[in-house]
């Protein structure tokens, strides 16, 4: 014992010199300490996102699983700011995760990879030859070869799952029977000194592209080459133009038949009665299989065994924002079955499981887009995975779901989830008023193209805000705080108003109206899902019809009241901005309140009567305006 009853005296260790290996151990420990200090420094060195950062993001999309389930081909798009262009290339990554490998290089842009049935090669669309054509690349090594050289260009390719037939789309002149005729017509238009356009019917333009009397047709071609065959001749779009929807066509697994969407029952500017047609890949007359439904039938997909065709369907003609259901057509019995009866959200993209019975699909839900499951034998919808997911694929063994996922703090990457162990809790969703990642466990991330860049950016997750809106409804908003947020400070704020109007703000990454870009400049950002927004049931969607300046305006003002009440928001510096319908609402706000310090209206609708008569937006907008046009225009 130590003298005086204190603590025991510590034995003195003998001094010694450095033994062999001691200097290496000290060096390793020093390196670990320095690494930890560097990591702490990096954590504190996070910075707000800039426009240059946004343009550096690698844009990941279109994952395609190989027939043996071992590989995923996908598209990665990079932006070249100096050249003012972007280009995509095809990449390959193991389904189990690991190092990604770039398959295509060089000039031009590559997209839409699709596997050959044997998994030894990939077909893809490329502009490397100067315009858009189809190419085939051996995955094991070798040069890509050009498959098509069609004058009107090729896009949207599909390869039959079990056959040597490829399908693609091309914009052609309806009165031309061959490629030579199309070539002459295009040359005449190019050489003509008259560049004015004679508009003689609707629809004459889609966003940035003029139709110029051309129609979308489907062609089939062999991977061995030869002339493509037009399967859908005539003055009809086959497939019908859809903005952001899944493909409006598919080829049967054995390559003998094509199913496509076309509107042939009336003028497409005035009816949304798209139907599904079947045609042989050898050519011939097309047969309508959904003529009994007056609404739109679209986005067909054959089951792996070829018996069924699953597709999305709307019940009402003339209304593009009707409920999207998932239905299935039995090629043997010719019967149609609804697989989502009672489900009140819009079915978006979907994928068959290899058993040809189960289907997985995504649908909007309260600012997210979970994965749901239904089946032909048991048509009951079940949620299997939360979060913001898209572009589903199921591996050939049926055990793994491949998909893209993003959030307001994470650009899209490719993920996987093991189907036997998926539960609704394997999700990313709300807890309290914060979007969080719930781990049980989280789906593994397969690609990591943006990890390093995102790790250095200071971005706050979205918070969920609920306010009482019009019609006594609970209205949800997403609120994003600026980088380095200090609750003791006062910040300016901005209310962002989405377009559509049947659309929504989601916890998803984007390159237009990116909330983090506004927050990075010191704004508190409020994004409100007012009446008419998707993900809250069809009744909520339809309550904007005929009432553009009514319930949505009240919802937005209630959300702005909440924003003003926040102790860290400077109520004298609140602005609002919106595009399309959001632009309309900004114009409406400008004439109904002076509460905002600044307003930004981007391509807003300013005359509903001329919009209605133009037919540019077809049924969705006309249905919203025609029933309440007088009431909306007369409202003070």
JODA-V708082 format. One record per pair of residues at least 12 apart in sequence whose ideal C-beta (glycine too) atoms are under 6 Angstrom apart, sorted by the first residue. I is the first residue (numbers start at 1). J is the second residue. Records with the same first field share a line. If there is no record, write none. Layout:
I=J ; J
This chain:
46=456 ; 458
47=458
48=458 ; 483 ; 520
49=457 ; 516 ; 520
55=79 ; 81
56=453
57=411 ; 450
58=76 ; 78 ; 449 ; 450
59=77
60=76 ; 412 ; 413 ; 447 ; 449
61=75
62=74 ; 75
63=391 ; 393 ; 402 ; 414
64=113
65=393 ; 395 ; 402
66=115 ; 119
67=115 ; 119
68=119
69=395 ; 396 ; 397
70=95
71=92
72=93 ; 95
73=90 ; 92 ; 113 ; 122
74=91
75=88 ; 111
76=91
87=109
88=109 ; 110 ; 111
89=102 ; 104 ; 110
90=103 ; 104 ; 110 ; 113 ; 124
93=446 ; 447
97=446
107=128
108=126 ; 127 ; 128
109=127
110=124 ; 126
111=125
112=124 ; 125 ; 157
114=157 ; 159
117=162
121=136 ; 138 ; 139
122=137 ; 139
123=136 ; 157 ; 159 ; 166
125=155 ; 157
131=153
132=153 ; 154 ; 155
133=146 ; 148 ; 154
134=147 ; 148 ; 154 ; 157
150=170 ; 179
151=179 ; 182 ; 183
152=170 ; 171 ; 172 ; 182
154=168 ; 170
155=169
156=168 ; 169
158=251
160=251 ; 255
161=253
162=253 ; 254
163=254 ; 255
164=222 ; 223
165=220 ; 255 ; 281
166=221
167=220 ; 251
168=219
169=216 ; 218
170=219
171=214 ; 216
172=217
173=185 ; 214
174=215 ; 235
202=269 ; 615
203=269
206=241
215=237
216=237
217=230 ; 232
218=231 ; 232 ; 238 ; 249 ; 260
220=281
231=258 ; 279
236=262 ; 264
238=260 ; 262
239=260 ; 261
240=261 ; 262 ; 263 ; 274
245=299
246=299 ; 349
248=261 ; 298
250=300 ; 301 ; 302
252=302 ; 306
253=302 ; 306
256=281
257=278 ; 280
258=279
259=276 ; 278 ; 300 ; 309
260=277
261=274 ; 298
262=277
269=615
271=317
272=296 ; 317 ; 318 ; 320 ; 619
273=294 ; 317
274=296 ; 297 ; 298
275=288 ; 290 ; 291 ; 297
276=289 ; 290 ; 297 ; 300
289=329
294=317
295=314 ; 315 ; 316 ; 317 ; 322
296=314
297=311 ; 313
298=312
299=311 ; 312
303=352 ; 356
304=352 ; 354 ; 356
305=356
307=331
308=328 ; 330
309=329
310=328 ; 359
311=327
312=324 ; 347
313=325 ; 327
318=619
319=619 ; 623
320=619 ; 620
321=502 ; 541 ; 620
323=538
324=346 ; 347
325=338 ; 340
326=339 ; 340 ; 347
328=376
339=374 ; 379
340=381
343=381
344=537 ; 538
345=363 ; 364 ; 365
346=363 ; 534
347=361 ; 363
348=362 ; 363
349=362
351=392 ; 393 ; 394
353=394 ; 398
354=396 ; 398
357=375 ; 376 ; 377
358=375
359=374
360=373 ; 392
362=389 ; 390
364=504 ; 534 ; 535
365=535
366=535
367=506 ; 507
368=388 ; 507
369=388 ; 389
370=383 ; 386
371=384 ; 385 ; 389
383=424
384=422
385=417 ; 422 ; 426
386=427 ; 428 ; 429
387=405 ; 427 ; 428
388=406 ; 407 ; 506 ; 507 ; 508
389=403 ; 405
390=404
391=403 ; 404
399=419
400=416 ; 418
401=417 ; 419
402=416
403=415
406=508 ; 509
407=507
408=462 ; 507 ; 515
409=459 ; 461
411=450 ; 509
412=509
413=445 ; 447
414=446 ; 447
415=443 ; 445
416=444 ; 446
417=443
425=440
426=440
430=464
433=463 ; 464
434=463
435=461 ; 462 ; 507
458=483
459=516
460=480 ; 481
462=478 ; 480 ; 507
463=479
465=477 ; 479
467=558 ; 559 ; 562
469=555 ; 558
470=551 ; 554 ; 555
471=551
475=555
476=529
477=526 ; 528 ; 559
478=505 ; 527
479=526
480=515 ; 519 ; 525
481=524
482=519 ; 522
487=568
490=570
491=524 ; 568
492=523 ; 570 ; 573
493=523 ; 524 ; 563 ; 569 ; 574
494=518 ; 523 ; 525 ; 575
495=526 ; 560 ; 576
496=527 ; 577
497=578 ; 582 ; 585
498=582
499=579 ; 580 ; 581 ; 582
500=581
501=532 ; 544 ; 581
502=532 ; 534 ; 541
504=529 ; 533 ; 534 ; 535
505=527 ; 529
524=569
526=563
528=556 ; 559
530=552 ; 555 ; 556
531=543 ; 544 ; 551 ; 552 ; 555
532=544 ; 552
545=623 ; 624
546=627 ; 628
547=628
548=632
549=588 ; 632 ; 635
573=597
574=596
575=596 ; 597 ; 598
576=596 ; 599
577=600
579=602 ; 603
580=603
583=601 ; 602 ; 603 ; 604
584=604 ; 605
586=599 ; 601 ; 604
587=601 ; 604
608=625 ; 629
612=625
